[in-house]
Amino acid sequence: MSMILVISGSPRKCGNTDLLCSILKSEIEGMGEKANLIRIYDYEIKPCISCRLCIERRECVLQDDMQKIYPLLLQADGIIIVSPVYFNSVPSQLKAFIDRTWCLRGKLKDKIGGVVVVGRRYGHFGAISTLVSFMLKHEMILGMRGVIVFGFRKYEAKDDVDGLNDTRKLARRVVELIRKLRKTS
């Protein structure tokens, strides 16, 4: 059984981002795989201080809750990040998480990745670019180009039928790619 890590990058609980994470988790588990959902804002994550010690030590020297997240990233067969759009990008805590994964370079290679962003009618591409760049920097394999869901008010995303369908399609594609890679190994 594969394990797919679904990461919520939203500070708001029970909003559009969490709704999309729940859809992803349900779809993945409906296909007989395990989905582990975490909320970045439930963790204390310090920003990267660019000390560059991770280059020689191959681990981050900052001590915080990232030590709980690193093993989840390494164990996962797939990683899907769901983020609200903040100023045409991702929220600061999610960006801190991304920056702090530099110590894992080379260790996320060939994991299957996917991104979903939710927001008003603008700014999605900047947020997708940030998340896709994170995955490509780690040499992950993208399941899709990125899913855009429209929604601003609480649970407004449930009205974006195409966005919800694309979210489910992404979950299925990530599982499909993991299974294909498993067969060839």
C-alpha positions in Angstrom: 0.0 0.0 0.0 1.3 3.4 -0.9 1.3 6.4 1.4 0.5 9.8 -0.1 1.1 12.9 2.1 -1.6 15.5 1.6 -0.3 18.9 2.9 -2.7 21.8 3.8 -0.9 25.1 3.6 -3.8 27.2 5.0 -3.8 28.9 8.3 -7.6 28.7 8.3 -9.2 25.5 9.6 -12.3 24.1 8.0 -12.1 26.3 4.9 -11.7 25.8 1.2 -8.2 24.3 1.5 -9.3 21.8 4.1 -12.3 20.9 2.0 -10.0 20.1 -1.0 -7.6 18.1 1.2 -10.6 16.0 2.4 -11.6 15.3 -1.2 -8.1 14.3 -2.0 -7.8 12.0 1.0 -11.2 10.4 0.3 -10.3 9.8 -3.3 -6.9 8.3 -2.5 -8.3 6.0 0.2 -11.2 5.1 -2.1 -8.6 3.7 -4.4 -7.2 1.5 -1.6 -4.1 3.6 -0.8 -3.2 5.4 2.4 -3.5 9.2 2.7 -1.8 11.1 5.5 -3.1 14.6 6.0 -1.1 17.3 7.8 -1.7 21.0 8.3 1.5 23.1 8.1 0.0 25.6 10.5 -0.3 22.9 13.2 3.5 22.9 13.3 6.1 25.4 14.5 8.3 26.0 11.5 11.1 28.5 11.7 12.2 30.3 8.5 15.4 29.2 6.9 18.4 31.3 8.1 20.6 30.4 5.1 23.4 29.2 7.3 24.2 26.6 4.6 25.2 24.0 7.3 22.7 21.6 5.7 25.1 21.3 2.7 27.8 19.7 4.8 25.7 18.0 7.4 22.9 16.8 5.1 20.3 17.8 7.7 18.8 21.1 8.9 20.4 22.4 12.1 17.3 24.4 13.2 15.3 22.5 15.8 11.5 22.8 15.5 8.6 20.8 14.3 10.2 20.1 10.8 11.9 17.2 12.5 8.4 15.6 12.7 7.7 16.4 9.1 10.9 15.3 7.5 10.2 11.6 8.1 6.7 11.9 6.6 8.1 13.4 3.4 10.8 10.7 3.2 8.3 7.9 3.8 5.7 9.2 1.3 5.4 7.8 -2.2 3.5 10.9 -3.3 3.1 14.4 -2.0 0.2 16.7 -2.8 0.2 20.3 -1.5 -3.0 22.3 -1.3 -2.7 26.0 -0.8 -4.7 29.2 -0.7 -3.5 32.0 -2.9 -1.9 34.8 -0.8 -0.7 37.9 -2.8 -0.3 35.7 -5.9 1.8 33.1 -4.1 1.6 30.8 -1.1 1.2 31.7 2.6 4.4 32.5 4.6 4.3 29.3 6.7 4.1 27.1 3.7 7.0 29.0 2.0 9.0 28.5 5.2 8.3 24.7 5.0 9.4 24.7 1.4 12.6 26.5 2.2 13.4 24.2 5.0 13.3 21.1 2.7 16.6 22.2 1.1 18.4 19.7 3.4 16.4 16.9 1.7 17.8 17.6 -1.8 18.2 14.3 -3.7 15.9 12.5 -1.2 12.5 13.3 -2.7 13.6 12.4 -6.2 11.0 10.4 -8.2 8.3 10.9 -5.7 5.0 11.7 -7.4 3.8 15.3 -6.7 0.7 17.3 -7.2 -0.5 20.8 -6.4 -3.9 22.4 -5.9 -4.4 26.1 -5.3 -7.6 27.9 -4.3 -8.5 31.5 -4.3 -10.4 34.3 -6.1 -10.2 34.8 -9.8 -6.5 35.9 -9.9 -3.1 34.9 -8.5 -3.3 31.2 -9.0 -0.4 30.9 -11.4 2.1 32.5 -9.0 1.1 30.0 -6.3 1.2 27.1 -8.7 4.6 28.2 -9.9 6.0 28.3 -6.4 4.7 24.8 -5.6 5.7 23.3 -8.9 9.2 24.8 -8.7 9.6 23.3 -5.2 8.7 19.8 -6.6 10.9 20.2 -9.7 13.8 21.4 -7.6 13.5 18.1 -5.7 13.3 16.2 -9.0 9.8 14.9 -8.2 7.5 13.7 -10.9 4.4 15.9 -11.4 1.1 14.2 -11.8 -0.5 17.2 -13.5 0.4 20.8 -14.2 -1.5 22.1 -11.2 -5.2 22.3 -10.3 -6.9 25.7 -9.9 -10.0 25.9 -7.8 -12.0 29.1 -7.4 -13.3 30.0 -3.9 -12.8 32.8 -1.5 -15.6 32.6 1.1 -15.8 29.6 3.4 -16.6 26.5 1.4 -17.2 28.5 -1.7 -14.9 26.1 -3.5 -17.6 23.5 -3.4 -19.4 25.4 -6.1 -16.5 25.1 -8.6 -17.5 21.8 -10.1 -14.7 21.7 -12.6 -12.1 22.5 -9.9 -13.4 19.7 -7.7 -13.4 17.2 -10.6 -9.8 18.2 -11.4 -8.9 17.7 -7.7 -10.3 14.2 -7.8 -8.5 13.6 -11.2 -5.2 14.7 -9.6 -5.6 12.2 -6.8 -6.3 9.4 -9.2 -3.4 10.4 -11.4 -1.0 10.5 -8.5 -2.1 7.0 -7.4 -1.9 5.7 -11.0 1.7 7.0 -11.4 2.8 5.5 -8.1 1.4 2.1 -9.1 3.1 2.3 -12.5 6.5 3.1 -10.9 6.0 0.3 -8.4 5.5 -2.2 -11.2 8.7 -1.1 -12.9 10.8 -1.4 -9.8 
